Amino acid sequence: MDNKAAPAIPLNSAQQQAVTHGDGPLLILAGAGSGKTRALTERLAFLIESGQARPGEILAITFTNKAAQEMRERVGRRLPAVADRLWIMTFHQASARILRREAERIGFPRDFAIYDTQDQLQVLREVLRRLNLDEKRYPPAGVLHRISQAKNELWDPEHLRTSGGFHEEQLAKVFAAYQARLHDLGAFDFDDLIGRVVELLEQDAEVRSRWQERFHHLLVDEYQDTNLAQYRWVRALAGERRNIAVVGDPDQSIYGWRGADIRNILEFEKDFPQAQVVLLTENYRSTGHILAAANALIRPNRLRREKELWSTLGEGDPIRLAVAEDDWQESELVASRIDELKGQDTPLSEIAVLYRTNAQSRGHEEALIRHGIPYRLVGGLRFYERLEIKDMLSYLRLVHSGRDDIAFRRALSAPKRGLGPQTLQRIEEVAAQSRRSLLDAAQTVRQELTPRKGEQLAAFLELIAKMQAAKGEWPLSRLVAEIAEGSGYLPALRREGTVEAQSRIENVEALISRAREAESEARPQVSDLGEIEDEADVLGDFLARVALLSDIDEAEAPTGKVSVMTLHAAKGLEFDVVFLTGLEEGLMPHARAVFEEREMEEERRLFYVGVTRARRELWLTRALRRQRRGETAPSVASRFLGDLPQDTVQEVVPHRGQERVRPPHRALRAASYLGQPSADVGPGDRVRHKQFGEGTVVQLKPSGDDTEVTVAFSGAGLRRLLLRYAGLEKVVG
């Protein structure tokens, strides 16, 4: 192997400052497209090349496996000799690896399972049944969301119990029983991975000392998206050295709805008073008009650090604003323009259609199909969530850990063996009476069954035992192949003989291929002294990786297809051409954001993220009327459109099948848009009513010869008024 490092990528002065920072805290405020991954990668390489840290003393945290893989590959090209010793991974991956070594200190096995959302719901339903709680009153998905929120705030059941009334008290009982059941199963859910590491680091001095001594430098990407638990995780590992470098952009913090706290990055200097701050503002992605729009769009937000993106790529084409008659015409306009781009040899993989809510995808999909344009829907059914893949993984999980009752239930019925609910119920009874796993209890129950059922259960148990004995000897791909055949799963699909069955067979074969890839990537964890710290656990690592994949990690390669996705899914991506659609009040910003300034600022950041995905061509589209819940109703332009600089935008209006260009307008107002001789108010304006007090205008729509105005009042809630008689006073300043 050639140990010579590859030449360093040229850096601008701000990036160079971030890369060569010495000891102590560092905050890198990196604007969209400003080369933050390059700066982070080069800093990691600099720490090693300058002798400030050995490879095993650096922990680099990213938010997705995809980002971790990209950084790993970049560092591998720079420093091929040390890449295998680096910890470059997500919060959850790092937590899982730490827990593999420390789980026994909190009463969990080293071969613990990691439960995804479907597994968690199964456990929760079991708990609700045991507590005699009605699922209609305590919907499992809603309860699970509340438990997740509590865990992200590092609350235990007792904290939840004392936070409210009777309902919270019941939720606390469910929470406690759910945690106890996970413990019995030897499993963690996603939130536990981080929360349990925080618990260990903050409460166990020996563990804290061990890991603080291990990692001398901590690098964290996308710091604006951290929640409280992740914040405490980072603080605990940083320790007294405080050699922590965080990278992020407050203007791209869009995950508040799932617990992310923008204050973590905005108050970094309060947490680390000696922190050096570096601003990365040179954008390498977008043209001038796009950046001017982005800068103007985000400027009104108060929760941010002031910065202006700039570029040397030239002004480029103006942004196109297309106003369609209805949502059907909006989708048709987008598809027609993509047709033109295709004819101009623009790769379809460089085109994205973005929207605020999943419900908006249908119209775009139908229009693309009508035009014969291939597309990929990001956020659709993921590979590892497909029925046959979940079935195969249940076998692998049971082989990995015989305590995994959730995996046992699924594997036992895939394929069908003539072992119905009564057999499973009896196994569960024996397991409960003897406090054993379902796998162990099944050994006893098989003696009670009829000869035919006993044979079927015996064959299943023998297969699992054989695979458990072979897991340390056979390659992972052989293990998967033997399970697929020996369980009767693939033979059953072959007998079925349908097109759907063939597709499922191909998916199982793809899983075998992915297992083979995992074999080639598996390596023991080696220290900087060359000592093996942990042998490679190919099966365990594979199951952990699968459980912790995100939507973005699993998105198929975009070769030859238009990408269709929500704005949230688009974060971290970039395209030559972007269509940002549905820019109307109630969609962008979303209706639920009108009551809270913090939520409205997040909506503005989401729009900003969408704008900054575009490299050279950006289309903003909206409809004058849109169908919702089966009815077509007038729409009002998004308030955010009024913040775009007029000289960056050209409006394109579909007219009798053609497009004509006219100068852009500012935000649509009541007087100019609806033609009413009334107060000049529009969506987003603050107004005062003599009875209801102050509020924010949400929507305007025609009502006979008057205008109906919807206002969100601070004290009186949402009110619909006729503008002519409302006596609204516009609040200025």
HELIX and SHEET records of a PDB file:
HELIX    1   1 SER A   13  VAL A   19  1                                   7    
HELIX    2   2 LYS A   36  GLU A   49  1                                  14    
HELIX    3   3 PRO A   55  GLU A   57  5                                   3    
HELIX    4   4 ASN A   65  ARG A   78  1                                  14    
HELIX    5   5 ALA A   83  ARG A   85  5                                   3    
HELIX    6   6 PHE A   91  GLU A  102  1                                  12    
HELIX    7   7 ALA A  103  ILE A  106  5                                   4    
HELIX    8   8 THR A  117  ARG A  130  1                                  14    
HELIX    9   9 PRO A  140  ASN A  152  1                                  13    
HELIX   10  10 PRO A  157  ARG A  161  1                                   5    
HELIX   11  11 PHE A  166  LEU A  185  1                                  20    
HELIX   12  12 PHE A  190  GLN A  203  1                                  14    
HELIX   13  13 ALA A  205  ARG A  214  1                                  10    
HELIX   14  14 TYR A  223  ASP A  225  5                                   3    
HELIX   15  15 LEU A  228  ALA A  238  1                                  11    
HELIX   16  16 PRO A  250  GLN A  252  5                                   3    
HELIX   17  17 GLY A  256  ARG A  258  5                                   3    
HELIX   18  18 ARG A  263  LEU A  266  1                                   4    
HELIX   19  19 PHE A  268  ASP A  271  1                                   4    
HELIX   20  20 GLY A  288  ILE A  298  1                                  11    
HELIX   21  21 ASP A  327  GLY A  343  1                                  17    
HELIX   22  22 LEU A  348  GLU A  350  5                                   3    
HELIX   23  23 ASN A  358  GLN A  360  5                                   3    
HELIX   24  24 SER A  361  ARG A  370  1                                  10    
HELIX   25  25 PHE A  383  GLU A  385  5                                   3    
HELIX   26  26 LEU A  387  HIS A  400  1                                  14    
HELIX   27  27 ASP A  405  LEU A  412  1                                   8    
HELIX   28  28 PRO A  421  SER A  434  1                                  14    
HELIX   29  29 LEU A  438  VAL A  445  1                                   8    
HELIX   30  30 PRO A  451  ALA A  470  1                                  20    
HELIX   31  31 LEU A  476  GLY A  486  1                                  11    
HELIX   32  32 TYR A  489  GLU A  496  1                                   8    
HELIX   33  33 VAL A  499  GLU A  521  1                                  23    
HELIX   34  34 VAL A  538  ALA A  547  1                                  10    
HELIX   35  35 ASP A  551  GLU A  554  1                                   4    
HELIX   36  36 LEU A  567  ALA A  570  1                                   4    
HELIX   37  37 ALA A  591  ALA A  593  5                                   3    
HELIX   38  38 GLU A  597  VAL A  611  1                                  15    
HELIX   39  39 ARG A  639  ASP A  643  5                                   5    
HELIX   40  40 GLN A  646  THR A  648  5                                   3    
HELIX   41  41 ALA A  670  LEU A  674  1                                   5    
HELIX   42  42 LEU A  723  ALA A  726  1                                   4    
SHEET    1   A 6 TRP A  87  THR A  90  0                                        
SHEET    2   A 6 ILE A  58  THR A  62  1                                        
SHEET    3   A 6 HIS A 217  VAL A 220  1                                        
SHEET    4   A 6 ILE A 244  GLY A 248  1                                        
SHEET    5   A 6 LEU A  26  ALA A  30  1                                        
SHEET    6   A 6 GLN A 276  LEU A 280  1                                        
SHEET    1   B 2 ALA A 113  TYR A 115  0                                        
SHEET    2   B 2 ALA A 187  ASP A 189  1                                        
SHEET    1   C 8 TYR A 375  LEU A 377  0                                        
SHEET    2   C 8 VAL A 562  THR A 566  1                                        
SHEET    3   C 8 ILE A 351  TYR A 355  1                                        
SHEET    4   C 8 PHE A 575  LEU A 580  1                                        
SHEET    5   C 8 ALA A 614  ARG A 628  1                                        
SHEET    6   C 8 ILE A 319  ASP A 326  1                                        
SHEET    7   C 8 VAL A 649  HIS A 655  1                                        
SHEET    8   C 8 GLN A 658  ARG A 662 -1                                        
SHEET    1   D 6 TYR A 375  LEU A 377  0                                        
SHEET    2   D 6 VAL A 562  THR A 566  1                                        
SHEET    3   D 6 ILE A 351  TYR A 355  1                                        
SHEET    4   D 6 PHE A 575  LEU A 580  1                                        
SHEET    5   D 6 ALA A 614  ARG A 628  1                                        
SHEET    6   D 6 GLU A 631  PRO A 634 -1                                        
SHEET    1   E 2 GLN A 525  VAL A 526  0                                        
SHEET    2   E 2 ILE A 532  ASP A 534 -1                                        
SHEET    1   F 5 GLY A 717  LEU A 722  0                                        
SHEET    2   F 5 ASP A 706  PHE A 713 -1                                        
SHEET    3   F 5 GLY A 693  SER A 703 -1                                        
SHEET    4   F 5 ARG A 686  HIS A 689 -1                                        
SHEET    5   F 5 GLU A 729  LYS A 730 -1                                        
END                                                                             
